[in-house]
């Protein structure tokens, strides 16, 4: 597999609703031309970052538990793995809700809990209640330690990355000419043509959508390469009308309880680059 940046290849270690493994391979031309810093303000599973491991990167998110997970694996991959191995002795069928309600004080144990829940909850979804408590129900997966787990390689890949909790605007506003932003905000494609704003309001509000589009447009005007994904909806397209490329990309919808209900859908792909002529 061709690689860019550091040449370190690591696999994403998280399941994440809306993850972009399906898209990552198609972005190679943008990374081949990257001269500055790569910025991912909604890092999620980091599928694009791990595909290319650029030499300079800023990975951020508003999700404190997610960012702590990345930070701890970067500095103490073995400690995280040991803590996760202890939890792996517990059957999810018997212990999932006990682990979910637990509140470890030790950092590696908190990260192990986060990984345990990510791997055994419903579809890798991250959702909290009004008290900020993770409330996703038990899923169907039982494996906590995975055959392809390699936290040492993940730590090495993260070596040149700054990782911190932040509102997306902070990272975007810091971007300079020559940088590359990949912005993949939370959204659902289930209501692209029916009640999009209503169904997305609780995960990423319309005000946030407008604020994101404004920040990305400003960054593009500063000479930053911008790649963004979003729901393929007319009102979202309108927000990005200043960008030269806003196209529909087909993909399979994977967020459904039964595989028979997972149908083809489209997502909006926005960029100010021609990606080496592939668009």
C-alpha positions as CSV (number, residue, x, y, z in Angstrom):
1,X,0.0,0.0,0.0
2,X,1.3,3.4,-1.0
3,X,1.9,5.7,2.0
4,X,2.6,9.4,2.6
5,X,4.0,11.5,5.4
6,X,5.8,9.4,8.1
7,X,5.3,6.1,6.3
8,X,4.0,4.6,9.5
9,X,0.9,2.6,8.9
10,X,-1.6,1.8,11.6
11,X,-5.2,0.6,11.5
12,X,-8.0,2.5,13.2
13,X,-8.7,0.9,16.5
14,X,-12.2,2.3,17.0
15,X,-15.6,1.6,15.5
16,X,-17.2,4.9,14.8
17,X,-20.6,5.8,13.4
18,X,-20.0,7.7,10.1
19,X,-16.3,6.6,9.9
20,X,-14.6,7.2,6.6
21,X,-12.6,4.1,5.8
22,X,-14.6,3.8,2.7
23,X,-13.4,7.2,1.5
24,X,-9.8,7.3,2.7
25,X,-8.2,5.6,-0.3
26,X,-9.7,8.2,-2.7
27,X,-7.9,11.1,-1.0
28,X,-4.4,10.2,-1.9
29,X,-3.8,13.1,-4.3
30,X,-4.5,15.6,-1.6
31,X,-1.9,14.1,0.7
32,X,0.6,13.8,-2.1
33,X,0.5,17.6,-2.4
34,X,0.4,18.4,1.4
35,X,3.1,20.7,2.4
36,X,1.8,22.0,5.8
37,X,-0.2,20.5,8.7
38,X,-3.0,18.0,8.4
39,X,-6.0,19.0,10.6
40,X,-8.9,16.8,11.5
41,X,-11.3,18.7,13.8
42,X,-13.8,15.8,14.2
43,X,-11.3,13.0,14.5
44,X,-13.7,10.1,15.3
45,X,-11.9,6.9,14.4
46,X,-9.2,8.8,12.5
47,X,-9.5,6.6,9.4
48,X,-8.1,9.2,7.1
49,X,-5.3,10.1,9.4
50,X,-4.2,6.5,9.9
51,X,-4.3,5.8,6.2
52,X,-1.7,8.5,5.5
53,X,0.0,9.4,8.9
54,X,1.1,12.8,7.7
55,X,4.3,14.2,9.2
56,X,2.5,17.1,11.0
57,X,-1.0,16.7,12.3
58,X,-3.6,18.3,14.6
59,X,-6.3,15.9,15.8
60,X,-9.1,17.4,17.8
61,X,-12.7,16.8,18.9
62,X,-15.1,18.1,21.4
63,X,-15.5,14.6,22.8
64,X,-13.2,14.5,25.9
65,X,-13.4,10.7,26.3
66,X,-12.3,10.2,22.7
67,X,-9.4,12.6,22.9
68,X,-8.2,11.1,26.2
69,X,-8.2,7.7,24.5
70,X,-5.9,9.0,21.8
71,X,-3.7,10.8,24.2
72,X,-3.2,7.8,26.5
73,X,-2.5,5.4,23.7
74,X,0.1,7.9,22.3
75,X,2.0,8.0,25.6
76,X,1.3,4.6,27.2
77,X,0.1,2.0,24.7
78,X,1.1,-0.9,26.9
79,X,-0.6,0.5,29.9
80,X,-3.8,0.9,28.0
81,X,-3.6,-2.6,26.6
82,X,-3.0,-4.1,30.1
83,X,-6.1,-2.2,31.5
84,X,-8.2,-3.4,28.5
85,X,-7.0,-7.0,29.0
86,X,-8.4,-6.9,32.6
87,X,-11.8,-5.8,31.3
88,X,-11.6,-8.4,28.6
89,X,-12.0,-11.1,31.3
90,X,-15.5,-9.8,31.9
91,X,-18.2,-11.2,29.6
92,X,-20.1,-8.3,27.9
93,X,-23.4,-10.3,28.3
94,X,-22.9,-10.2,32.1
95,X,-20.9,-7.0,32.7
96,X,-21.7,-4.5,29.9
97,X,-24.0,-2.4,32.0
98,X,-21.8,-2.6,35.1
99,X,-18.8,-1.3,33.0
100,X,-21.0,1.4,31.5
101,X,-22.1,2.7,34.9
102,X,-18.5,2.6,36.3
103,X,-16.4,5.7,36.7
104,X,-12.7,4.8,36.9
105,X,-10.4,7.5,38.3
106,X,-7.2,6.1,36.7
107,X,-6.6,7.4,33.2
108,X,-5.7,4.1,31.5
109,X,-8.7,2.4,33.2
110,X,-10.9,5.2,31.9
111,X,-9.6,4.6,28.4
112,X,-10.0,0.8,28.7
113,X,-13.7,1.4,29.7
114,X,-14.1,3.7,26.7
115,X,-12.7,1.0,24.4
116,X,-14.7,-1.8,26.0
117,X,-17.9,0.1,25.5
118,X,-17.0,1.1,21.9
119,X,-16.4,-2.5,21.0
120,X,-19.4,-4.0,22.6
121,X,-22.1,-1.3,22.3
122,X,-24.6,-1.1,19.5
123,X,-22.8,-0.3,16.2
124,X,-20.0,1.6,17.9
125,X,-22.3,4.5,18.5
126,X,-21.2,7.2,20.9
127,X,-24.1,9.0,22.6
128,X,-24.6,10.6,26.0
129,X,-27.7,11.7,28.0
130,X,-28.3,15.2,29.3
131,X,-26.1,14.4,32.3
132,X,-23.2,13.6,29.9
133,X,-23.4,9.8,30.7
134,X,-22.8,7.3,28.0
135,X,-26.2,5.6,27.4
136,X,-25.8,3.3,24.3
137,X,-27.3,-0.2,24.8
138,X,-25.4,-3.5,24.5
139,X,-24.7,-4.6,21.0
140,X,-24.0,-8.0,19.5
141,X,-20.1,-8.0,19.5
142,X,-18.3,-9.9,22.3
143,X,-14.6,-9.4,21.4
144,X,-12.8,-6.8,23.5
145,X,-9.2,-7.5,22.5
146,X,-9.1,-7.8,18.7
147,X,-6.7,-9.9,16.6
148,X,-5.4,-6.8,14.8
149,X,-4.9,-4.6,17.9
150,X,-1.5,-3.0,17.8
151,X,-1.5,-0.1,20.2
152,X,2.3,0.3,19.8
153,X,1.9,1.0,16.1
154,X,-1.0,3.4,16.8
155,X,1.2,5.2,19.4
156,X,4.0,5.5,16.8
157,X,1.6,6.8,14.2
158,X,0.4,9.5,16.7
159,X,3.9,10.5,17.5
160,X,4.0,13.7,15.4
161,X,0.3,14.6,16.1
162,X,-1.0,17.3,18.5
163,X,-4.1,15.9,20.1
164,X,-6.5,18.0,22.2
165,X,-10.1,18.7,23.1
166,X,-11.4,21.6,21.1
167,X,-14.4,23.1,19.3
168,X,-13.9,22.6,15.6
169,X,-13.5,26.3,15.0
170,X,-10.3,26.5,17.0
171,X,-8.4,24.1,14.8
172,X,-9.9,25.4,11.5
173,X,-9.1,29.0,12.5
174,X,-5.4,28.1,13.1
175,X,-5.0,26.6,9.7
176,X,-2.6,28.3,7.3
177,X,-1.9,28.2,3.5
178,X,-0.5,24.8,2.7
179,X,-2.4,23.0,5.4
180,X,-5.1,20.4,4.7
181,X,-8.4,20.2,6.7
182,X,-10.5,17.1,6.6
183,X,-13.8,18.0,8.2
184,X,-16.3,15.2,8.9
185,X,-18.9,16.5,11.3
186,X,-21.5,14.4,13.0
187,X,-24.6,13.9,10.8
188,X,-27.1,11.2,9.8
189,X,-27.9,10.4,6.2
190,X,-31.1,8.6,7.0
191,X,-33.1,11.9,6.5
192,X,-31.2,13.5,3.6
193,X,-34.6,14.2,2.0
194,X,-37.0,14.2,4.9
195,X,-36.6,16.2,8.0
196,X,-32.8,16.5,7.9
197,X,-32.5,19.5,10.2
198,X,-34.9,18.1,12.8
199,X,-33.2,14.7,13.0
200,X,-29.7,16.2,13.1
201,X,-30.4,19.0,15.6
202,X,-29.4,17.0,18.7
203,X,-26.1,15.7,17.3
204,X,-24.9,18.7,15.3
205,X,-27.2,21.7,15.3
206,X,-28.0,23.8,12.2
207,X,-26.2,26.8,13.8
208,X,-23.1,24.5,14.1
209,X,-23.5,23.6,10.4
210,X,-23.6,27.3,9.4
211,X,-20.6,28.1,11.7
212,X,-18.6,25.2,10.2
213,X,-19.3,26.3,6.7
214,X,-18.3,29.8,7.5
215,X,-15.0,28.7,9.0
216,X,-14.2,26.3,6.2
217,X,-14.9,29.0,3.6
218,X,-12.7,31.4,5.4
219,X,-9.9,28.8,5.6
220,X,-10.2,28.1,1.8
221,X,-9.9,31.8,1.2
222,X,-6.6,31.7,3.1
223,X,-5.1,29.0,0.8
224,X,-6.0,26.0,3.0
225,X,-7.0,22.9,1.2
226,X,-10.4,21.9,2.5
227,X,-12.1,18.5,2.2
228,X,-15.4,18.1,3.9
229,X,-18.2,15.5,4.1
230,X,-21.8,16.1,5.1
231,X,-25.3,15.0,4.6
232,X,-26.3,15.3,0.9
233,X,-29.1,17.8,1.5
234,X,-30.0,21.0,-0.5
235,X,-29.7,23.3,2.5
236,X,-26.2,21.9,3.3
237,X,-25.2,22.4,-0.4
238,X,-26.3,26.0,-0.2
239,X,-23.9,26.6,2.7
240,X,-20.9,25.5,0.5
241,X,-21.9,27.3,-2.7
242,X,-18.6,29.1,-2.7
243,X,-16.7,25.9,-3.1
244,X,-15.9,24.7,-6.7
245,X,-16.7,21.1,-6.0
246,X,-19.7,19.8,-4.2
247,X,-20.7,16.3,-5.4
248,X,-22.7,13.4,-4.3
249,X,-20.8,10.2,-3.3
250,X,-22.6,6.9,-3.2
251,X,-22.0,4.6,-0.2
252,X,-23.7,1.9,1.8
253,X,-25.6,3.0,4.9
254,X,-24.3,0.8,7.8
255,X,-26.2,2.3,10.7
256,X,-29.1,-0.1,10.9
257,X,-30.0,-2.9,13.3
258,X,-30.4,-5.5,10.5
259,X,-28.2,-5.7,7.5
260,X,-31.2,-6.1,5.3
261,X,-32.1,-2.5,6.1
262,X,-28.7,-1.1,5.1
263,X,-29.3,0.5,1.8
264,X,-27.3,2.6,-0.6
265,X,-27.3,6.3,0.2
266,X,-25.3,9.4,-0.8
267,X,-23.1,11.8,1.1
268,X,-22.0,15.3,0.2
269,X,-18.3,15.7,-0.7
270,X,-17.0,19.3,-0.7
271,X,-13.5,20.5,-1.6
272,X,-11.7,23.4,-3.1
273,X,-9.1,21.1,-4.7
274,X,-9.5,19.0,-7.8
275,X,-7.6,16.2,-6.0
276,X,-5.1,15.7,-8.7
277,X,-7.8,15.9,-11.5
278,X,-9.9,13.0,-10.2
279,X,-13.0,15.2,-9.7
